[in-house]
Amino acid sequence: MSRIGKNPVAVPSGVQVAMNGTTITAKGPKGELAVKVADSVTATIDGGKISLAPRENTRTARAMWGLQRTLVNNMVRGVSQGYTSSLEISGVGFRANVAGQKLTLQLGFSHDVVYDIPKGIDIKVEKQTGIRIAGIDRQQVGQVAAVIRAFRSPEPYKGKGIK
């Protein structure tokens, strides 16, 4: 029995959840997201809770049970509260700037690194050395943070880079 999967997902007030076949859609104050539930897992919406259960007692179904519950929980939390990630730039002359939908990073290279901000992501630069990434999709926020960090990973001795 999955310790994560057996807990129902609580739907906060202000979030509307609908199920169409195997797709669960959540609409809240921050936006709208949808998750397709795996075929080996069943989902039911009753009142203010979403419950998931495996269809059969196989290893794959039990493995997908907890994963699908976490994905649904992330979706519901994202449309109600959103997700943020913070990055810090450290190094002499290293700085960041946002202009429109482009993030410009000066990281000690001979050229500036220009990153196109994806749709659904909001990036704010705080005092040129702090980057705050916000969005409703947890996976997308983490992916954008990882891509930006990969431009200049912190070096092990002085920690110069993006961390």
C-alpha positions as CSV (number, residue, x, y, z in Angstrom):
1,M,0.0,0.0,0.0
2,S,1.4,3.4,-1.0
3,R,1.8,5.8,1.8
4,I,1.6,8.7,-0.6
5,G,-1.1,7.4,-2.9
6,K,-3.6,6.5,-0.2
7,N,-4.0,10.1,1.0
8,P,-6.6,12.1,-0.9
9,V,-5.8,15.4,-2.5
10,A,-7.7,18.2,-0.8
11,V,-9.1,20.8,-3.2
12,P,-8.9,24.3,-1.7
13,S,-11.6,26.9,-2.0
14,G,-11.5,28.9,-5.2
15,V,-10.2,25.9,-7.3
16,Q,-12.6,24.1,-9.6
17,V,-11.7,20.5,-10.5
18,A,-13.3,18.6,-13.4
19,M,-12.6,15.1,-14.8
20,N,-13.0,14.2,-18.5
21,G,-12.2,10.6,-19.1
22,T,-8.7,10.1,-17.8
23,T,-7.8,13.8,-17.7
24,I,-8.2,15.9,-14.6
25,T,-8.4,19.7,-15.1
26,A,-7.9,22.2,-12.3
27,K,-8.8,25.9,-12.7
28,G,-7.9,28.4,-10.0
29,P,-6.9,32.0,-9.4
30,K,-3.4,31.6,-10.9
31,G,-4.5,29.7,-14.1
32,E,-5.5,26.4,-15.5
33,L,-3.6,23.0,-15.7
34,A,-4.5,19.5,-16.7
35,V,-3.0,16.1,-15.9
36,K,-3.6,12.8,-17.7
37,V,-4.0,10.0,-15.2
38,A,-2.2,6.7,-16.2
39,D,-4.4,3.8,-17.4
40,S,-3.4,1.7,-14.4
41,V,-4.8,4.2,-11.9
42,T,-8.4,5.3,-11.3
43,A,-9.4,8.7,-10.0
44,T,-12.6,9.9,-8.4
45,I,-13.7,13.4,-7.4
46,D,-16.0,13.5,-4.4
47,G,-16.8,16.7,-2.6
48,G,-13.6,18.6,-2.0
49,K,-11.2,15.7,-2.4
50,I,-9.6,13.8,-5.3
51,S,-8.9,10.1,-4.5
52,L,-6.7,7.8,-6.6
53,A,-6.4,4.0,-6.5
54,P,-4.7,1.4,-8.6
55,R,-6.9,-0.6,-11.0
56,E,-5.2,-3.9,-10.3
57,N,-2.6,-5.1,-7.8
58,T,0.4,-5.1,-10.1
59,R,3.9,-3.6,-9.5
60,T,3.4,-1.1,-12.2
61,A,0.0,0.0,-11.0
62,R,1.2,0.5,-7.4
63,A,4.3,2.4,-8.7
64,M,2.1,4.8,-10.7
65,W,-0.4,5.3,-7.9
66,G,1.8,7.5,-5.8
67,L,3.3,9.3,-8.8
68,Q,-0.1,10.2,-10.1
69,R,-1.3,11.4,-6.7
70,T,1.8,13.7,-6.5
71,L,1.2,15.1,-10.0
72,V,-2.4,15.8,-9.2
73,N,-1.4,17.5,-5.9
74,N,1.2,19.6,-7.6
75,M,-1.4,20.7,-10.2
76,V,-4.0,21.7,-7.6
77,R,-1.4,23.5,-5.5
78,G,0.0,25.3,-8.6
79,V,-3.3,26.8,-9.7
80,S,-4.1,27.9,-6.1
81,Q,-0.7,29.1,-4.8
82,G,1.9,28.8,-7.5
83,Y,5.6,27.8,-7.2
84,T,8.7,29.9,-6.9
85,S,12.4,29.2,-7.1
86,S,15.3,31.6,-6.2
87,L,18.8,31.7,-7.7
88,E,21.7,33.7,-6.5
89,I,24.5,35.0,-8.7
90,S,27.9,35.4,-7.1
91,G,31.1,36.6,-8.7
92,V,32.8,39.9,-9.6
93,G,31.0,41.5,-12.5
94,F,28.3,38.8,-12.7
95,R,24.7,40.2,-13.1
96,A,21.3,39.7,-14.6
97,N,18.7,41.8,-16.3
98,V,15.2,41.2,-17.6
99,A,14.0,43.1,-20.7
100,G,10.6,42.0,-22.0
101,Q,10.7,38.2,-22.5
102,K,14.5,37.9,-22.4
103,L,16.8,37.3,-19.5
104,T,20.3,38.7,-20.1
105,L,23.1,37.3,-17.9
106,Q,26.6,38.6,-17.7
107,L,28.6,35.7,-16.4
108,G,32.3,36.5,-17.2
109,F,32.1,35.2,-20.8
110,S,33.1,37.3,-23.8
111,H,29.4,37.7,-24.6
112,D,26.2,38.0,-22.7
113,V,24.0,35.0,-22.3
114,V,20.5,35.7,-23.5
115,Y,17.7,33.3,-22.4
116,D,14.2,33.5,-23.8
117,I,11.7,33.2,-21.0
118,P,9.1,30.5,-21.7
119,K,5.4,31.1,-21.7
120,G,3.8,30.7,-18.3
121,I,7.0,31.6,-16.4
122,D,7.6,35.0,-14.7
123,I,11.2,36.0,-13.9
124,K,12.1,38.9,-11.7
125,V,15.6,40.2,-11.0
126,E,16.3,41.5,-7.5
127,K,19.3,43.9,-7.3
128,Q,21.1,42.4,-10.2
129,T,22.3,39.3,-8.3
130,G,19.1,37.6,-7.4
131,I,16.7,35.8,-9.8
132,R,13.2,34.8,-8.7
133,I,11.4,32.3,-11.0
134,A,7.6,31.9,-10.6
135,G,4.9,29.9,-12.3
136,I,2.0,27.5,-11.8
137,D,3.7,24.3,-13.2
138,R,6.2,22.9,-10.7
139,Q,8.1,20.9,-13.3
140,Q,8.5,23.9,-15.6
141,V,9.7,26.2,-12.8
142,G,12.3,23.6,-11.8
143,Q,13.4,23.0,-15.4
144,V,13.9,26.8,-16.1
145,A,15.9,27.1,-12.8
146,A,18.1,24.2,-13.9
147,V,18.7,25.6,-17.3
148,I,19.6,29.0,-16.0
149,R,21.9,27.5,-13.3
150,A,23.6,25.4,-16.0
151,F,24.9,28.5,-17.8
152,R,27.5,29.0,-15.0
153,S,27.4,26.3,-12.3
154,P,29.1,27.3,-9.0
155,E,32.7,26.4,-9.0
156,P,33.8,24.3,-5.9
157,Y,36.4,26.7,-4.4
158,K,35.0,30.2,-4.3
159,G,31.4,29.4,-5.3
160,K,31.4,31.8,-8.2
161,G,28.4,31.1,-10.5
162,I,24.7,30.7,-10.2
163,K,23.4,28.9,-7.2
